[in-house]
Amino acid sequence: GSFESPTYALTAVGRAELTDFAATSNSSALARGVQLRHWMNNVLIESTGPGRARAEAYMLIFATSAAGSHVDRSLLVFDELVEVDGTWLVDKRRIQRDGFVPVTT
Protein backbone atom coordinates (compact mmCIF):
# COMPACT_ATOMS: atom_id res chain seq x y z
CA GLY A 1 0.00 0.00 0.00
CA SER A 2 0.89 3.66 0.05
CA PHE A 3 0.29 6.55 2.43
CA GLU A 4 0.52 10.20 1.40
CA SER A 5 0.71 12.77 4.23
CA PRO A 6 0.99 16.56 3.96
CA THR A 7 1.73 16.80 7.70
CA TYR A 8 4.95 14.87 7.28
CA ALA A 9 5.54 15.89 3.65
CA LEU A 10 6.00 12.29 2.61
CA THR A 11 4.65 9.41 0.62
CA ALA A 12 5.44 6.01 2.12
CA VAL A 13 5.14 3.07 -0.29
CA GLY A 14 5.37 -0.59 0.67
CA ARG A 15 5.43 -2.44 3.97
CA ALA A 16 8.97 -1.37 5.00
CA GLU A 17 8.38 2.37 4.43
CA LEU A 18 4.95 2.23 6.08
CA THR A 19 6.40 0.44 9.12
CA ASP A 20 9.26 2.95 9.39
CA PHE A 21 6.83 5.89 9.12
CA ALA A 22 4.58 4.47 11.88
CA ALA A 23 7.55 3.84 14.18
CA THR A 24 9.01 7.31 13.59
CA SER A 25 5.63 9.01 14.10
CA ASN A 26 5.01 7.09 17.32
CA SER A 27 8.52 7.81 18.65
CA SER A 28 8.13 11.51 17.86
CA ALA A 29 4.83 11.70 19.75
CA LEU A 30 6.25 9.86 22.75
CA ALA A 31 9.22 12.28 22.78
CA ARG A 32 6.65 15.09 23.09
CA GLY A 33 5.10 13.23 26.03
CA VAL A 34 1.89 12.24 24.22
CA GLN A 35 0.26 9.21 22.68
CA LEU A 36 -1.64 9.90 19.45
CA ARG A 37 -5.18 8.52 19.11
CA HIS A 38 -7.01 8.49 15.78
CA TRP A 39 -10.79 8.85 15.59
CA MET A 40 -12.52 8.52 12.20
CA ASN A 41 -16.13 9.46 11.52
CA ASN A 42 -18.58 10.22 8.71
CA VAL A 43 -17.17 7.35 6.69
CA LEU A 44 -18.54 7.00 3.15
CA ILE A 45 -17.68 3.86 1.17
CA GLU A 46 -18.60 3.49 -2.50
CA SER A 47 -17.97 0.60 -4.87
CA THR A 48 -15.78 1.49 -7.83
CA GLY A 49 -15.99 -1.94 -9.45
CA PRO A 50 -15.64 -5.62 -8.60
CA GLY A 51 -13.27 -5.99 -5.64
CA ARG A 52 -12.58 -2.25 -5.48
CA ALA A 53 -14.02 0.63 -3.47
CA ARG A 54 -13.34 4.22 -2.47
CA ALA A 55 -13.71 5.49 1.10
CA GLU A 56 -13.74 9.04 2.43
CA ALA A 57 -13.82 10.10 6.08
CA TYR A 58 -12.99 12.80 8.58
CA MET A 59 -10.24 12.00 11.09
CA LEU A 60 -9.33 13.72 14.32
CA ILE A 61 -5.96 12.99 15.87
CA PHE A 62 -5.88 13.52 19.62
CA ALA A 63 -2.68 14.01 21.61
CA THR A 64 -3.29 12.25 24.93
CA SER A 65 -1.21 12.40 28.09
CA ALA A 66 -1.66 12.17 31.86
CA ALA A 67 -2.36 15.93 31.79
CA GLY A 68 -5.30 15.50 29.40
CA SER A 69 -6.11 15.36 25.71
CA HIS A 70 -6.43 17.87 22.89
CA VAL A 71 -7.11 17.75 19.16
CA ASP A 72 -3.72 17.69 17.48
CA ARG A 73 -5.12 17.96 13.95
CA SER A 74 -8.23 17.53 11.84
CA LEU A 75 -7.89 15.69 8.52
CA LEU A 76 -9.76 14.40 5.51
CA VAL A 77 -8.98 10.79 4.54
CA PHE A 78 -9.25 9.38 1.02
CA ASP A 79 -8.74 5.62 0.64
CA GLU A 80 -8.68 3.29 -2.33
CA LEU A 81 -9.68 -0.19 -1.14
CA VAL A 82 -9.11 -3.57 -2.76
CA GLU A 83 -10.46 -6.99 -1.89
CA VAL A 84 -7.78 -9.69 -1.68
CA ASP A 85 -8.81 -13.27 -0.89
CA GLY A 86 -12.03 -12.07 0.78
CA THR A 87 -10.33 -9.39 2.91
CA TRP A 88 -10.62 -5.66 2.21
CA LEU A 89 -7.28 -3.83 2.31
CA VAL A 90 -6.26 -0.20 1.95
CA ASP A 91 -4.33 0.02 -1.31
CA LYS A 92 -3.72 3.78 -1.15
CA ARG A 93 -4.42 6.38 1.53
CA ARG A 94 -4.13 10.12 1.01
CA ILE A 95 -4.84 12.57 3.77
CA GLN A 96 -5.12 16.33 3.75
CA ARG A 97 -5.56 18.95 6.41
CA ASP A 98 -9.15 19.93 7.05
CA GLY A 99 -9.36 23.65 6.44
CA PHE A 100 -12.26 26.00 6.75
CA VAL A 101 -13.28 27.44 3.40
CA PRO A 102 -15.79 30.29 3.77
CA VAL A 103 -18.85 30.26 1.56
CA THR A 104 -18.89 33.21 -0.83
CA THR A 105 -21.83 34.47 -2.81
C-alpha positions in Angstrom: 0.0 0.0 0.0 0.9 3.7 0.0 0.3 6.6 2.4 0.5 10.2 1.4 0.7 12.8 4.2 1.0 16.6 4.0 1.7 16.8 7.7 5.0 14.9 7.3 5.5 15.9 3.6 6.0 12.3 2.6 4.7 9.4 0.6 5.4 6.0 2.1 5.1 3.1 -0.3 5.4 -0.6 0.7 5.4 -2.4 4.0 9.0 -1.4 5.0 8.4 2.4 4.4 4.9 2.2 6.1 6.4 0.4 9.1 9.3 2.9 9.4 6.8 5.9 9.1 4.6 4.5 11.9 7.5 3.8 14.2 9.0 7.3 13.6 5.6 9.0 14.1 5.0 7.1 17.3 8.5 7.8 18.7 8.1 11.5 17.9 4.8 11.7 19.7 6.2 9.9 22.8 9.2 12.3 22.8 6.6 15.1 23.1 5.1 13.2 26.0 1.9 12.2 24.2 0.3 9.2 22.7 -1.6 9.9 19.5 -5.2 8.5 19.1 -7.0 8.5 15.8 -10.8 8.8 15.6 -12.5 8.5 12.2 -16.1 9.5 11.5 -18.6 10.2 8.7 -17.2 7.3 6.7 -18.5 7.0 3.2 -17.7 3.9 1.2 -18.6 3.5 -2.5 -18.0 0.6 -4.9 -15.8 1.5 -7.8 -16.0 -1.9 -9.4 -15.6 -5.6 -8.6 -13.3 -6.0 -5.6 -12.6 -2.2 -5.5 -14.0 0.6 -3.5 -13.3 4.2 -2.5 -13.7 5.5 1.1 -13.7 9.0 2.4 -13.8 10.1 6.1 -13.0 12.8 8.6 -10.2 12.0 11.1 -9.3 13.7 14.3 -6.0 13.0 15.9 -5.9 13.5 19.6 -2.7 14.0 21.6 -3.3 12.2 24.9 -1.2 12.4 28.1 -1.7 12.2 31.9 -2.4 15.9 31.8 -5.3 15.5 29.4 -6.1 15.4 25.7 -6.4 17.9 22.9 -7.1 17.8 19.2 -3.7 17.7 17.5 -5.1 18.0 13.9 -8.2 17.5 11.8 -7.9 15.7 8.5 -9.8 14.4 5.5 -9.0 10.8 4.5 -9.2 9.4 1.0 -8.7 5.6 0.6 -8.7 3.3 -2.3 -9.7 -0.2 -1.1 -9.1 -3.6 -2.8 -10.5 -7.0 -1.9 -7.8 -9.7 -1.7 -8.8 -13.3 -0.9 -12.0 -12.1 0.8 -10.3 -9.4 2.9 -10.6 -5.7 2.2 -7.3 -3.8 2.3 -6.3 -0.2 2.0 -4.3 0.0 -1.3 -3.7 3.8 -1.2 -4.4 6.4 1.5 -4.1 10.1 1.0 -4.8 12.6 3.8 -5.1 16.3 3.8 -5.6 18.9 6.4 -9.1 19.9 7.0 -9.4 23.7 6.4 -12.3 26.0 6.8 -13.3 27.4 3.4 -15.8 30.3 3.8 -18.8 30.3 1.6 -18.9 33.2 -0.8 -21.8 34.5 -2.8 
